[in-house]
Every structure is written in structure tokens, then in C-alpha cells.
Amino acid sequence: MSWTPRRRVLLVGLLALLAGPVLPAVGRWLYEVIWVRGQQACDLPVPGLLTICANVRPAAFVLPVLAVLFVVLATLVALWFGAVWCLRPVRDLAGPIGHVGPQNLGHRIRPRGRDELARLSRAIDEMMERISAGYEGQRRFAANASHELRTPLAVQRTLIEVGMARALSGEQLELLTGQLLETNERNERLIEGLLALSESDQGLRSRIPQRLDAIVEAVLAGYRDRAREAGVTIDTQLVPRVVVGERVLLERLITNLVENGIKYNRRGGSLTVVVGGAPALSVVNTGQPVPAEAVAGLFEPFRRLARDRTSHGGGAGLGLAIARSITQAHDGIIAAVPAENGGLRVDVQLPNPN
């Protein structure tokens, strides 16, 4: 039989309950033993013993106090060792947890049973799962960011070395500077996306009621020319809706969804933006078909549907990742499903203001 903390506490409590009525009797017995033995000792034929007994007898009232103190001290010592014994499983659990670090985030307790300690151990295992997933996500994010930055930096270095190696004509110099400028712009977009993702992960600095439909209308006004150039028709259904949050982050959320809806659309396609109750925001485009199993991965940083989308519009693969982070900062839920006519449908659920 395994001694769980509950059984240990019950056993110690039972022993204490049984010992409670016995303690006064033990105190009286101890007092009587000391007094009787003392009286018998006074009768021994030892020179000077009678004088000592005569001096001690007036202070005999101290014996009950000493007996009580002895019993209380013994009880406290017993309770101390009982408490240590009851808490020993917790102490044994603290050792392995104290050695957990980045090098062994895969360590799990995997307890058995249903007692409180097993529940605590399972909660710790679940916490370790979340910490491990977050840590691995950060490592993967850093590796992907390094890869995304290394490629354009290598291109820039190559272009600069080519320009320094030989004299260039005016046309070649113009081509070289144009490629450098394009690469630099891509780096700027990537860094801006990383900064936006970092800021949204930190949460909201303020929570102010915002008109979501007004924000959507303002963002769409800046993208109508780009949509016209891409041959994409924008359809809107904007119902007045108030949400609580930061206007700048909400603008970035809508901007990313609208920009992706235009960028990954087809010529002659459409982009439908709806503001309503549930969901609060819906953005649907008519781009290439999206496999259902690939939708969840699109919300991961630097994740694209296909390799050919990497250079499509110079995106860094952060749009939906930033949108998810901003939605979570507003206590909302963002989800995507393949659209009926190809493309993607993204729904954003935001809580109603109190």
C-alpha cells in the first residue's frame, strides 16, 4: 500500500485523536511516579537525605507543572516528526522539479493515482507541456527569423560585391540600386512585422471603446486603389459594432487581413469584408484553393501555403501570425477555413463591451 499524503495525514490525525485522552493520564502517572519514588527515596538510611527531602517538599507543587511541560514537549516533537512524514512526498516531488531547466524541458512526473499530490503532479506536467511548447515556439521563431533575414542580407552583400568588383554602366548601376532597394524594403517589412508581433504579444496598454466598422472603412479606403490594380473587387457589409481595445492594433489586424486578401487573390476575384455581431469581423477572398489541413499552419510565423507564395508580393509570412496575436490580446478568437470558391475565410470573434 502506497502512503499517499492523504493517508499519512489521516494516520497522524488518528494517532493524535487516540493520544489526546491519554495525555492527561500520562501526566498524572508521571507526577505520581516522581512523587512516590521521591518519597521512597527519602526513607533510605542515607546521611543528610532527610534534610534534603525536608527542603524539597515545600516545592513539590512544581512537579505537576514539570510533568505537563514534559508531556507538551513530547507531543510537539511527535507532531513535528508526523508533519515531516506527511509532507515527505511533497519534498520528494520538489527535488526533480528544482532541476528542470531549458536542457530538460521534456521531463515529466507522470503520477499514478487520484490523490491531491497526483493532481498537483499532473498540473505540473501540463504546465511543463505549455512551457515546452512556448520555448520551442520561441526557438523556432528565432531560427525562422534568422533564416528570413539571412537570405536578403546575403543578396545585398552579393550585389554590393558585384558593384565593387567592376565598373558599372549607368543602366547596370540603376539595376543594381533597384535590386538593393527592393531587398532593403523587404527587410524593413520583415522587421516591422517582427516589431508588431512583439508589441501585440505584450498585451494592450489601454482598453478604449472603438467603432470596428469605422476602422474597417478607413483601412479599406487606403486599399481600394491597390485592389483595383490587382483586379480585385471589394464588397463590404459594415454594421455598427463597438469593441474594446487599441485602435492602432485593431487597424493592424484589419490591414493584415485585407492585405492578405488582396495579395493572395486572383485577377477578377473578390474580397468580402463583413462587420457584425458574431463574428465581429469576417474577411473572405477568392484566391487559390487552400487545403483544410494547411489552414492551422498559416497562423504560425513565416509559414506560407506554398513555396511560390514566398515571393508573391514580398510577404514575410507574418500577417496571420500578427493577426492572431492581436486578436488574443483583445481576448478574442481568430479562425480560418477554406472559402467555398477558393481562397480563405477568416473570422474574428471579439467580446462585447461590458
N, C-alpha and C positions, 0 to 999 in steps of 0.2 A: 504493500500500500504506500503510495506516494504521499508525503506530508506536505500538502498544499498550505499556503498561508492561512486560508480559512480554517482548515483542520487544526493547525497549530494554535491559532487564536482561541478556537473553541476548547481545545485541550487545556491551555493555560487558564482560561476563564473558569472551566470546570474545576480544576485543581484549586484555584483561588476561592471559588464558591464553597468547596468542601473544607478548605482550610480556615475559612472565616470563623465559624463557630468554635473551632478547636483552639484558636489563638488565645482567647482569654483563659481557657483551662490550662494551656501550656504556661501562660504567665503565672497563674496561681501555683501550679505544680513547681515551677522554678523557684518561686518565692518560698514555698514550703520546704523544698529540698535544702535551700540555702539556710533557712532559719533553723530547721530541725537539725541539720548537720552541724550548724554552728553551736546550737545548744548542747549537742552531744560532745562536741569538742571541748566545750567549757568544763565538762565533768571529768576530763582527763587529768590525772595527777601530774601536771606539769607545773614547775615553779613559775610563778608570775602570771599564769594563764587566767586565773580568776580576776586579777586586776585588769587585764586587757578586756575580758568579757564585760566587766563592770563598766568600763569606759565606752564599749561599743553598743551596749543595749540601749542607751538613750537615743542613739541614732538609727535604731532599727527601722524607723519609718522610711528610710531611704531605699530599703530593699525592694519594695513594690515598684518604685519609680525605675530603679535599675532593671528590674525584670521586664517592665513594659518597654523601656528603651531597647533592651536586647531583642525582644520579640519584634518590635517595629523595624529595627535594623536588619534582622534576619529576613523579614518579609520583603523589605525593599531590595535586598540583594537577590532574593529569589525572583522577584518580579523583573529585575534588571536582566537577569540571565534568560528569563522567559521571553521578554521582549526581543532580546538579541536573537533568540532561537526562532521566534515568529518572523522576524524581518530578514532572516538569513537568505531566503530565496530572492528577495529584492537586492540584497548585497551581491549575491552571485550573478544577478542579471546586470548590475551596474558595471561589472568588470569588462565583459565583452563590448558593451556599448561605449565605454570610455575609450576603447582602442579603435573605434570606427573613424575612418578618415577618407580622403579622396582616393587613397590607394586600395581600399577595400569596401567600397560602397555596395558591393554585391553581398555583403554579409547579412544573413537573415537568422532570426532566432528560431522560427518555425515551432512554436509551442504546441503542446498537446493538452487536452482538457478544456474545461469551460469556466474555470475559476477566474477570479479577478486578475491574477498575475498572467494567466493565459490571454485574457482580453487586452491587458496592457501590452503584452509582447506582440500580439497581432497588430495593435495600433502602431507600435514602434516599427514593425515590418512594413506596414502600409506607408508610414511616414518616410521610411528609407526608400521605398519604391518611388515616391514622389520626388524626394531629394535626388535620387539617382537619375530619374528621368530629366529633371531640371538641369542637373550638372552635365549630363550627356548632351542635352539640347544646347547648352552654352558652348560646350566644346565643339559640337558640330557647327553651330552658328559661327564661332570664331574661325574654324577651318574653312567654311564656305566663304566667309567674308575675305579671308586672306587669299583664297583662290580667285575670287571675283576681282580683287584689287590687283593681284599679281599679273593677270593677263593684260589689262590695259597699260599697266606700268611697263611691262616688257615691250609692248608695242611702241610706247612712247620712247623708250630707250633705243629701240632699233631705228626708229625714224630719226632720232637725233644723231645717232652714229652715222647713218647714211648721209645726212646733211653735212656732217663734219668731215666725212671721208673725201668728198669731192665737191668741186664747184657745180652749182646747180643753175640751170636756166631759170628765167622768170616763171615759166609755166610749171617746171618741176618744183620750184620753191613754193608756188601757190598751192600745188597739190599736197606738198609735204605739210605746210602750215594748216591746210584744211583738215588733213588727217589727224594732226596733233590736236587741233581744236575740237574735233569730234570726239577723240579719245578723252580729252580733258573734260568735256561736257558729260560724258558717261561717268567718269569718276565723280564729278560733282553730284550727279543724280544719285549715285550709289551712296555717297557719304551723307547726303541729305536724307536719304531713306533710312540709313542706319541711325542717324540722329533722331528722326521722327519716331522710329521704333523704340529707341531708348527712352525718349520722353514719354511716350504713351505707356510703356511698361512701368513707369514711376507712379502712375495714377493721376488723378485730377487734382489740380491746385485749387480749383473753385468749382462750385456747382450752382449754376445760374439757369433759370428757365430760358430756353431757346426755342424759337419757331423753326422747326425742322423743315417745313415746306419752304420757308423764305430762304433758308440756307441752300437748299437744293436748287431753287430757282436762280439764286445768284451764281452758284457754281456752273449750272448748265449754260447760263448766259456767256460764260467765258469759253465754252467748248463748242458752241454752235458752228463757228467758222471751221474749226478743225473737223467736226463731224461732216460738214458739207464737203470739205476737201476729200475726206475718206469715202464719200458716197454713202453715209450712214444717216438715216432718218431718226430723229429723237422724238419720241412720244412721251407725254407726261400726264400723270393723274395725281395732282397735288391737293390733298385735303389738309386743312389746317391741323397741325399737330404740334404740341408743346412737349419738349423733353428737357431734362435737367442735365447740364454738363458744360463743357468748354466749347465755345464757338470755333476756336482755331482747330481743335482736334476733330470736331464734327465736320468742318469744312474739308479737312484732310481725308477723313473717312469717305465722304461723298466723292471727293476728287479722285481718289484711287479707284473707286468702283466705276465711276463714269469713264475715266481714262482707260481702264482695262476693257470696259465695254466697247469703246471705240477702237482701241488698238488691235484687239483680237476679234474684230468683226469682219465681215465680208462686204465688198462693194455692192451696194444695193440693199444691204441689210438694215436692221433697225435696232434702236436702243430704247427700251421702255423703262421709265423711272416712275415709281409709284410711291407716294407717301400716304399712309393711312393709319389704321389703328393697330392691327395685328396682321402682318408685321408692320413695324413703323416705317421701314424703307425696303423697297424691292427694286432691284436692278436686273434687267433681263436683256441679253444681247443675242444676236443670231449668227454667231461665229461658227467655227468648225465643231463637229461633234466632240463631246467630252465624255470619255468612258466614266461610268459611275464609280469604279474602283479608284480612279485617279483624282477624284474631287477633293478628298480629305487632304491629300498631299499638297495641293495647291496653296494651302494656308501656311505651309512651312516656308521659312526664309530661303530664298534662292531656288525655290522649286518651281519648275516650269512644266507645262504639259508635254512639250516635245522639244527636241534639240533645235528644231528650226524656229522655235519661238524666242530663242536667245537673242537673236539679232533683230527680231521684229520690233522695230521702234526703239531699240536701245534700252529695253527694260532691264532692271536688275533682279527681278523676281522677288521684290519686297512688297508689292502693292497689297496683296491679300493678307500677308503677314501683319502689315501695319494696320489694315482694316480690322483684323481680328483683335489685335492688341488694344486698339482704341475702343472697340465695342466692349471688350471685357472691362476696360477702365470705367465705362459708363454702366457697369452692371448689366450688360446686355448679352445677347447670344447672336452669333452670326453663323449662317449655314448656307450651303450651296448645293444645288442639284443640277444635273444636265437639263437644259431647256428642251422644249418639245421640238423646235425647229433648228436644233443645233445651238451651240454656244452654251452659256451658263446662266443660271438664275441664282442670284444671291439675295437672301432675305436677312434683314437685320431686325431683331427683336430688342426694343428698348423699354424699360419700365416707365409706367405713367408717373407723372409728378404727384407727390402727396398733396 
